[in-house]
Amino acid sequence: LPDPHPGLLAHAVQWIETRVEQEKQRRGLLTQRDLLTRLDRAVRGERGEQLAHAIRAQFPIALVDEFQDTDPVQYSSFDAIYRVAASDPATGFFMIGDPKQAIYGFRGADIHTYLIARADTGNRHYTLDTNYRSSGDLIGAINALFEFGERSAERGAFLFRQASGNPMPFLPVAARPDALDTLRLDGQPCPPMQVWLIEEKITKNAYGEQMATAAAREIARLLELGQTGRALLPYAWGGQRPLVPGDMAVLVNNRGEADLVRAQLRRLGVASVYLSERGNVFASAVAGELTILLRAIANPLDEWLLRQALAIRLLGLRLEALDRLNRDELYWEAQGETFRA
């Protein structure tokens, strides 16, 4: 079939969006996105200031963690309620996050929303300047890498510098005073960061294969040194322990890259697992328990469903309490009344 005409696609998008809204209204459905967009329309509507005042009165202090995941609609509502640029001393609106994560659009993050928020907050910025997770050598290497980019690149390390200033500068951090030492190979500190360069022009597929092969070989080499006691990691209170497979991780961009690395590791006899945040939440154990709980709430007169729900881990009833259900009629009735309520 020929490609659809752009005008037809534009018409279809509007038609489908209208039809979806009509169907949701007919069924009485609200999505999480609907809640966000309706709140934003309300606080910016005819009586928006009254609603914003009511919210501020109930929640004079708001703290948004992982702010880099905020999208334009969410920030629009926050700004209408707390008037970020005005910095009203009667309220407090605090945003905590890492803007560098927003560059990559994780979980719907929008870097331009961050830039607007940064401009709205003027000079009211505070930075955590100590890394408590990494070794001192690694922190020093990362600082050196990005400071070089900040100095030498025309638009800064993150490519946001303009003639008017840099809304996203690189800020070096310090290691904690008691930061653990780095990996040691044959008694010598291992370089905290290594870069592999391919000088020739190659295809994307060939590049992926070469990187996967290099990574797998390095992992196998380090694990072999760990098995012979030649690769040691710092351990509590000045001790050391051998490097083990659980210490190794490979960060990849997608499942295809993961498969390339796993294939090369398998060829070298190294087992690996692929961990992703994109698993189906409905397949989790918690989702199964929630299903049992909701069925019992929806049918509180069904004794079998009620007993199932009272036994799930989410409710946390001890074995003595579960046994009491069989012996104490008043206790059993009280549990049933809770579900009916």
C-alpha positions, 0 to 999 in steps of 0.5 A: 500500500502507498504511504498514507497522506500526511493530511489523512494521518493528521485527521486520523490522530484527531479523530482517534483522540476524540473517539477515545475521550468519548469512549472514556466518558461513556464508560466513566474511565479516568487514566492517570494522564487524565488526572494530570491534564484535568488538574492543570486545566482546573488550576489555570481556568476561570476559578483556578486561583481559588483551587490553587489557594485551597491546595496551598492551604492544605499542602503549604510545603511540597517536595518533589523527589526525582524531579528530572522525571517531571513532564511539562503538564506536571510542572505547569500545575506545580507552577500554577499552585506554588508560583515558583518564580515568585518564591512566596515565603508563605509556602515551600516548593522543593525540587530534588533531582539530577538534570543529567538524567533528564537529558536521556528522557527516562520515564518521560523526563523532559529536559526543557521542563528542567531548564524552565524550572531552573530559570524560575528558581533563579539562584536558589540552587543547592548541590550535593557535592559528595558521592557516597557510593563510588571509589575515590579514584573513579570519582576523580576520573569522571570529574577529569573527563567531564571537566575536560568537556566543560572546558574544551567543548564550545557548548560545554560538557552537556551541550547546553552552553549558550552566549547568555550562560550555561543552564546545565554546567558540570559540577565536580563532586568529592568522594567521602573521606572514608571511600573504599579503595578501588579494585587491585590486580596483583596488588596494584590499583586497577585503572578506574576508567578505561576507554576502548577506541576503534580508529577505523570506520566500521558499521554499527553492527560490527561496532556492537560485535567488537564491543561485546567481544572486548567486554566479554573477554575483559570480564572473563579475564577479571573473573579468572584473576578473582578465582586465583586471588589476584583480583581483589576488592576492598572489604569492610574495615580494611580487608580484601576479598576476591572478585566474584561474578556478582560484582560485574555488570554491563550497562546496555542501551537495549535488549539487542546489545544485551544479547550480543554481550551475553552471546560472547560471554556464553562463548567464553563459558560465563553465565549471565542474566539480563535485568530490565525495568521493563518487566511486566508489573502484572506478572509480579508476586505483589500484583498477584496478592493485590488481585486476591485482596481486591477480589475479597473486597469486591466480594466480602461475603465470599468466605473463601475469598476472604480467607485467601486475602487474610493470608497474603503477605501484604496484610502481614497477619501472624500465624497466631492471628490466622489460627485465631480466625478458626477459633474466635467467631467475633474476631472472624466477624470483625475481619469480614466487617473490615472488608465490607466497609 
